[in-house]
Amino acid sequence: MRRLKMASLKGKKKTFILELKERYREMYSTIRPVPSIRQRTYCINDICIESGIECLLITRRGKGRWTPLRHIKGIFRGKQIGSTRRILEGQPGYGKSLVALKLTHGWCNQEDDSPIRDVEILIHLRLRDLGGVSSIYRGIKWFLLPEETRLTEKDIENILQSSSSVLILLDGHDEYPDRDSPSENDVKRLMRSQLLPEADVTLTTRYVPSEFAPTANRLKMTGFDKEARDLYICEVVAKGNGAIAKRIKGVLEENPVLGDMCKVPLFLAMMAHSIYDQQSSESVNTVTVTNSARQLVCCLIDHARNKASDDRRHFQLIEDTDRKLGREALLGLSNQCTEWRRENLREKVGAELYDQYVMIGFLVEVNDHSSSEAIRVVRFFNDVFLQWFAADYISDALSQEGGMLYTIYDDVEDEKSDCLEQMDPLDVQCLYFFVSGMSPAAAQILQDYMKSLDNCEEFSILCMLEQEEQVNSAKEAIAQACASEMHISRYDEKRVQAVIIKILELACKYGIPIEFLVLNECYRWISPGGDDIHTMSGLTFNPFSTVQQIWFEKREKQYTLEEFDRILMYAVKCPNLKALKFVHSVLPAFTGAHKARLALAKRGVTLDQWPRPAIWYHFNFEGNFWEYTQDHTKVTPEKYQYEVDNYRSFYYLD
């Protein structure tokens, strides 16, 4: 009799595993990287590029330290506090569910490199499906097995309890309808090890449940680094086409919104696939900062809507007509205080609206560790969203108030102040981009306002490009700016330098001549092959195709032969360059970059240096030596070395 029961259990277990794998294949074979594009689906192995993961290590003194893991296998190697329970946390779009599906795929297909290859039974449940289902066995039967299965809940319980190893993936605790319920359920019992204590249980979540944290191993997703981003673009989106991958990366890198946001795998996928779908490079280049941010906002909403398929009444807040959150965002930017007590912001915005913003992921709740009290504070998921909501409020206010932008401060009920005066436009560039792109009327008001500010002339041009009807005016403004000297100066702030570089890049894009570029004490070094110049502030810029003159102003600088060669290689890549000038510095007596030297000679490019007052030299490209500028007689090597020694003495370089 016992043998019959064992044989029966063995047969049921085999059926159970087959039915589980059939369901899992449906789950991991229909992945949509961009939730709003339902017709594009992938298998998990075709799109899953490993994201950064860190593990919380507990020191001997009981303190925690987050340590990076090299790959996904590290999740299951070593239990830091001797627990079979594990919590994998991460913000929306960081790939928690993809990690769970990647593991499931490895188990189903017995992949050699899968860390759970040898697990006998894998249970992968989406907690958003388990609302009102207190029994884990019932949840497995309802959501993982086919309707016609002959297995009962009792069979499932017996199979799990008799298996040699069981791994349970509980995906999305923050989406679990019963997460705050006072009633007991099997999810809670599993995490407390009161149910199936020998099983290995991993819970993915946006927020760590305080009741589970002390007894669980902690891991968190940290997003894509540059290598992972490039790999995703090349292999998943461009499918190995290097030219397409380069084009996509170029668009992403030049957009000030997308650079930082693309460490979030969901946002990278959305933008990269969107750019890929735009077949012509011309259409790609006209992507505005505002449209990019709007896509990110919609992407996050679609992602949340996709996860909450049983509750379609949510996600109407994007049309938040009273702009309550936008007002608070604007006040926060004005007062330089962009973190709120949870209760205060929830009261001001409204409980239902606030909860939806948190559910979608625009707002993130954290513990305030600076306070001795247990206080929950809230901040925006990213500054892009902070400035987006503030811009939405400004745009609406400008439209309704006839162009008068005011905000009422809480501490002075009836006093009105111009909130823009509290913010430097270059500190909140995205805010200005967004307002300019949201409303033509608002764009004009901001243009007029920026004319009265210092260091904003070039930035105002960038804002003009957010409105399609302003593109021609922006081109005219760029042409006017580039007709006179353009300075990238060490003495300007990095953000000012970045704006100038962007204007120069746009000039090249539109074929506008750059008459005169001065690198004022900003040169730091030049990359091999002369591909780009690095500034003292950490910025870089590629060769400018329309630049006609470049002046290198650098005191107390003796260029090395390697630097000289690279600068000439850089000059070759500037097809319209006519002249190079070096002021207050000294160059080597000759160059070793013979191909570059001869190419510049053929184009008639001139090269002069002025190391000290009244000392001018002209470089003879064909002969590879220096001449006196006045009479073009050759400077002998001995005489030139004498001048180099005098230069070093003049600037106390010895």
N, C-alpha and C positions, 0 to 999 in steps of 0.2 A: 504493500500500500504506500509506504514511504517512498519507494522507488518510483511509483507512478506519479506521486506528488512532485518529486524532484524533476522527473522527466517533463511533467506538465509545466512546472515553473520555468524550466530551461526553454521549452518551446515558446512560452509566453514572453520570456525575455527576448528571444530572437525576434519575435513579431514586434515587440515594443521598440527595439532598436531600429528595425527596418522602417517602421512607421514614423519614428522620430526623424530619421535621416531624410525621408521623403518630404516631410514638412520643412526641415531645415534647408533643403535644396531650393524650395520656393523662396525662403527668406533671403538667402545669400545670392540668389541669381537674379534678383529684380531690384538692384540698388539704383536709386536716382541721385546722382551727385548734386543736381540742381532740382530741388523739390518742385519748382514751378513748371519744369519741362518734363512732363509725365511720359512722353514717348521715348525718351532716352534712358535706357536701363542698361546696367552692367552687372557682371558677376563680381563678387567682392574681390577676388584675386586680380581682377583687371584694373581696379582703381585704388586698392588699399596700399598707400605708401605710408610706411611707419612714421608716426608722429612722435614728438618728444614725450617721454614718460619719466617721472621722478618718483622715488620711493622715500618714505619718511623713515629714517633710521633713528632709533632711540639709543642715545649714548649711555654710558655707565652712570652718569649723573641724572639720568631720567629726562634729559632734554632731547628735543627732536631736531633733526637736520635733514633737509631735502637733498637727495643725491640722485643724479641722472642715471638712468638705466640705458644700456647700449641698445637693447632691442626688446621686443615684446616677450621673448622667452624669460627675461628677467622678472616678469610678474610672478612667476611660479617658483623661482629659485630662492629659497631661504625665507622662512617666516620670521620676521623681525621680532615678534613678541610671542612666538609659539602658538599662534592661533590659526585655525583653519578658515577663518573669516577674513574677507578682504574687501576694501572699499576703494573703487577707482573713481576719482572725482575729476570734473572738468566742466568748463563753461559751455554754453550751447555752441554746436558746430565744431568742437574740438576733436570729435571722432570716437567718443566712448562706445556708441552703438556699433561703429565699424570695427573696433577692436573685438567686440563680442562676436560679431559675425565672422571675422577673420579666424578667430579661434574655432568657431563652429565649423567653418569650411575645412580647416586642418584636421579636425576630428573625423568628420564624415568621410574624407578622402584619404585618411591615414597617411598624411604627408610626413615625410621623414623628419623635417625640421619643425614640426608642430610640437609645442611644449606639452600638449595634452593628448598626444597620439595614443598613449597606452591607457587612457582613462576608459573604463568599461562603459559607463553610462554618462551622457552629457544631457543636462536639462537646460534649455535656453528659453527663458520666459520674458516677455515684455510686460513690465508691471502695469503699464497703462491699461492693459486688457483685464486686469484682475480686480477691478472695482466691485466690491460686494461679494467677492469669492474668497472666503476665509480659509478654505482647504487648498493646499498646494497640489494635492493629488487630483482634486476636481479641476483646478486650473490646467494641469497637464493634459487631462483627458479632453477638456473643452477646446483648448487652444493649440495643442500640439499634435493630437491624434485625429485621424479622419473620423467623420461622423459614423461611418459603418464599422468602426473598430469593435471587436468583441471583448476587449480588455475592460475590466471594471476599475473603479477607484481603488478597491481593495487589492486587485492584481498589481496595480502600479505601486502601491505602498509596499507590498511584499517584494516586488522586483528590486526596488531601491534599497530596501533594508537588507536584502540578501546579496547585493552586488559587491564585488571586490573593491571597486572604487567608483565614486560618484562625484561629478563636478556640476555645480549649479550656477548658472549665470542669470542674475536678476537684473535686467536692464531697465534703467530709468526710474530710480526711486522718487525723483522729484516730480515725475509724471504719474505716480501711483495714487489713484483717487483716495485710498484709505490710509495714506501716510500719516495723517494727523488724527486718525480715529482713535478714541480711547479704548475701543474694543480690541481684544486679542485676535490675532490671525497668524497663519503659518509663516508669513514673511517675517514678522517680528520674532517668532519662535526660531526660525532658521538662523537669523542673524545673532540671536542670543545663544545659539548652540543647544537649545532645548529640543530641537527637532533635527533628526539626522546629524548628530554631533560629529560623526566620522566623515561626513561629506565635506568637500571643499566648496565653499560658497563665495562668489564674487558679486558684489553689488555695485552697479554704476549709478552715478548721481551727479547732479550739479552742486548740491549742498550736502555736506556730511551730516547725517542724523546724529545728534549729540548722544543719544542713548546707545548707539552702536560703536561709536568711535573708540572708546577706551579699550575695547576687546577685539579690535580688528586691525589688520595690517593696512596701512594707508598708502595709496598711490595717486598721482594726479597727472593729467594730460597737460602738456605745456605748448603744444602746437608745432607747426612746421618751422624748421630752420631753413636757411637758404638752400642747402643741398636737397632737402626733401621737397621744397617748392619747385626747384628746377627739375627734379626727377619726375614729379607729378605732371608738370607742364609738358615735358618732353615725351614721356612714355604713355601717359593716359590721354592727354588732350591732343597733342600733335602727332601721336603714334609714331614717334621716331623721326619725324621730319624736322631737321635742324633749323631750316629757314622759318618754318611756321612757329617753332618754339621760340626762336630769337625775337620774332615779331611780337608774340604774346608777352614775353618778358619785358620787351621795350615799352609796351603800352602800360604795363603794370608799374614799372619802375618810375615812369615819368609822372604818374598821377600821385599827388601828395596824400590823397585819402587811402590809396590802396597799398602803399608800401608796408606800413605796419599791420594793416588789417589782414594781409595775406598770410600771416602766420596762423590764422584761423583756417583750418582745412576747408570748412564749408564755404567761407567767403572766397578762398582761392579757387575752389572748384567752380563756383558760380561765375566769377569774373573771367576765369581762363576759358571756360566753355563758351561764355557769351562773346568774348573777343574772337574765338575760333569761328563762331557762326557768322561773323561779319567778314564776308569774303574779300572785300577790297581794302587795301591798306588805307585808302582815303577815308573810308567810313570809320575805320578804327581810330584814326588820328583825331577825329572830331568828338570823341567821347569827352564829356565835360566832367568836372569834379562833382557837380551837383547830381548829374545822372548816375554816376558811379555810386555815390552815397545812397541815392534813392533805391538803386538795385540792392544794396546791402541791407537797407531797412526792409524792403519787401522780401528779401531772401530769408531774413530772420523770422519774419511773420509767417511765410510759407512753411518754413521748417517747423515752427511751433504748431501751425495748423495741421500739418501732415502727421504730427505726433498725437494730436488730440482729435482723431477722426470721429470720435463719438460725441463731440461737443462743438458743433458748428456755430453756436451763438457767440463764441468769443471772437476776438481779433477785429473788432470794429473800431478800436481806439485810434487807428491811424487817422481817422477823421475827427479827432478830438477837437470839437469846435470851440471849446472854451480855452484851449491851449494852456491848461493848468500846469502840466509838467514843463512845457516850454517856458513859461514865466519863471518857474523855480530854477530852471537851467540857466536862464539869462541872469537872474539875480545872483546865482552862484558864480558865474563867470565874472560879473561886475565886482563882486565882493571877494573874489579869489577864494571862495569856500565852496567846493564842489562835492562835499560829503555831508549827508544829512542824517539826523536820527530817524530811524525807521518810523517811529510813531508820528513824528512831526510831519514828514513828507507824506505819509499815508493819509493823514488827516487833511492836508492841504490839497492833495490830488484827488482824494476820494478812494475809499477802500477797494471797491470793485475795479476801478481803473488802475489803481496801483498794483493790485494783485495780477492783473493781466500784463502789465509792463514787466513785472518780475518773471512771470511765466514765459513770456516771449524771450526775455533775455536782455532787454534794453537796460534794465536795472539789476544790480547785483548786491545782495545782502551779505555783510561780513560782520564778524565780531570786532568791537573796538578794544584792542589790546592795550591801548594807552590809558584806559580807564580802569579803576579798581572795581567798578561795578560791571555787571553783565549787561552790556549795552549793544544792541544791534544797530549798525549804521548801514547806509545804502549809498552807493555811488553808481555812476553810469558804467556800463560794461566797457566802453571805450570813449575817449574824448571826441571821436567822430560823432557818436550818437548824442553826446552832451551838446555839441555845437549844432547838430542837426535840429534838435528840438528847440534850442534857443533861436536858431535862424527861422524856424517855422513860425515861432511867436512874433519875431520882429517883422517878418514878411507880412503876416496878417495884420499887425498893428499899423504898419505903413499904409496898407491898403485902406484900412478903416478910418484912420485918423488923418487922411489927406496928406500924408507925408511927414507928419510930426511924430517922431519916435520918443515916447516917454514910458517910464515904468514907475509904479508906485512902490516905494520901499515900506516894508512892514513897520519899521520903527518910527516913521514919520508919516502918518496916515494920509495927509492931504498934500504933502510936498512932492512935486514932480521933478525928476532929474534926468538929464540925458545920459542914459546908461552907456552909450558908446564912448563917452569921455573917460569912463573908468577902465577902458581896455585899449591896449595898443593893437592896431589891426594885424601887425605881424606876429602877435602872440596868439591870435585867434583867426588865422588865415582861413580855415575851413568855414568858420562862421560867415565871413565876408563872401567867400565863394558861393556858399549855399544861398544866402539872401539874394545875391546877384542872379543866381540861376533860377530861384523860385518865382521872382516877380520882376518884370521889366521896370515897373514904377519904383520898386525898392532899389533896383540896380542903379537907376539914375540918381536917386537920392544919395546912395553911398558914394557914387562917383563924385558928386559935388562936395560931399563931406571930406573925402580923402584928398581933394585938391588943397585943403587948408592945413594938411598935416605934413610933417617932415618925413623924408624917406619912404613916401608912399606912392610916388609918381609911377614907378615901374610896377609896383604891386597892383595899382588900380588898373593897369593895362591887362594883367592876368585876369582880374575880375570881369573885365569887359567880355572876355572870351566865353563866359558862362551863358551869355545870351547870343543866340544864333544871329540875330539882326545887328549885333554889335561887332561881329567878326571883322568886317571891313574897316570899321573905325579903329579897332584894336591894331590891325595891320598898319594903318597909317601912323598910329602912335608909336608902334615899334620902329617903323622906318625913320620917324623923326628923332627918336631916342638914339638909334644906331648911326645917325648921320653925324653925331658929335662923339666926343670921347666917352667910352664906356669903361668904367673902372671896377675891377674886382680887387678890393682893398683889404689888407689885413686889419685895418683900423675900423672897418665896418663890422657890425655884428654878423654872425654866421647866417642868420635868417635873411639879412639884407643881401649878403653875397649870393645866397641860394636863389633869391628872386632875380638878381642880375643874370646869373647863369641861365635861368629859365628863359628870360627874355632873349638872350643870345641864341639859345637853342631854337626858340620860335622863329627868330630872324632867319636862321638856316633853313628851317622847315618851309617858310614862305618865300625863300629865295631873296631875302632882303639883305643888301650889303651892310656889313659891319665895318665902318670906315677905320676905326681906331680903337683897339683894345689895349688897356693898360693893366698889367698885373702888378699892382702896387704892394710890394713887400709880402705878397701872399704865396709866392711859389715855395713849395716844400720839396717835392721830388717828382720825377716823371717815370712812368712805368716802362718796362722793357718793350722795345718796338715803337715807342712813342705813341702808345694807344690812348693815354690820358694823362692829364696833369693833376697832381694832388696839391691842395692848398694847405696852409698852416691851420685852417679851421677844421680840416678833415673832409672837405668837399672835394669832388673830382669833376672834371669836365673833359669830354672827348674833343677831337679836332673840330673846329668850326668851319664849315664848308664855305661860308661867305665872308669870312674875315679878311681884311686887306692889309692891316698893319698890326703887329703885336709888339708891345714894349714890355720888356722884363725890367722892372725897377726893383733892385735888391741890393741894399748896402751890405758891406762886409761879406761879400759872397765871391768865392773863387770856385767856379764850376769845374767839375772833374771832366776828364775826357769822355767818360761813359755818359754823363749828363749831356754834354755837348752833342754827342752822337744821337742821343735819344730826342733831343730838342729838334735837331734837323729832320729826323724821321717823322716827328710830329708835324713839322712845317710842310713836309711833302704831302701829308694827308689833309692839308688845308688848300684846296685847289685854286682858290682865288687870292692867296696870300702874295703880297708884293714886297713886303719889307719886314725884317726883324731888327729890333733895337734892344741893346742891353745897356742899362744905365746904372752907374755906381757899382758895377761888378766887373770881374775879369774872366775871360774865357781862355781855354787852352790854345796853344800856338797853332794847332792843326786839328783836323777831325779824322776819325777812322771810318766814318760812315760814308764810304765812297759812292755808293749808289744814290744815297740821298743827296750828297754834295753835287753830283753831276746832274741829277734831276732838277735841283733848285737852280743850278747854273743855266740849264736849258730854258727854264721858265723865266729867267731874268730877275729872280728874287734877289734883293739886296740884304746884306747883314752888316750892321755897324755896332760898335760898342764905345762907350764913354766911361772908362773906369775911374778917371779922376777929372777934376775941372781942367778944361782946355786940352784934354787928351782924347782925341778921336781916332779910331781905327776902323778900316773897312776890310771885309773879308773877301779875298779872291777865291771864289768857288772852284774855278778851273785849275788854278795853281795850288790850292790848298795852303794858303799862307795869308798873313795880314799885311795890309798896306796902310800908309799914312793917308788919311782922308783928304788932306789938302792937295797933295800932288800925286797920289796913287803910286808912290815909290814903295818898294818892298821893305818891310821891317825884318831885319836879320834876326835869326833865332836868339843871338846874344843880346841884341837890343830889346827884343820882346821879353826875354827873361829878366832883363834889368827893370823893365816897366812892371812886371809881375812882382818883383821884389819890392819896388817902391810902393806898389799898391798895398801889399801886405804890411809894410811899415806904416803907411798912411792910416790904415784902419786897425793897427795894433793886432794883426792876426798872428804874429810870431810869438 
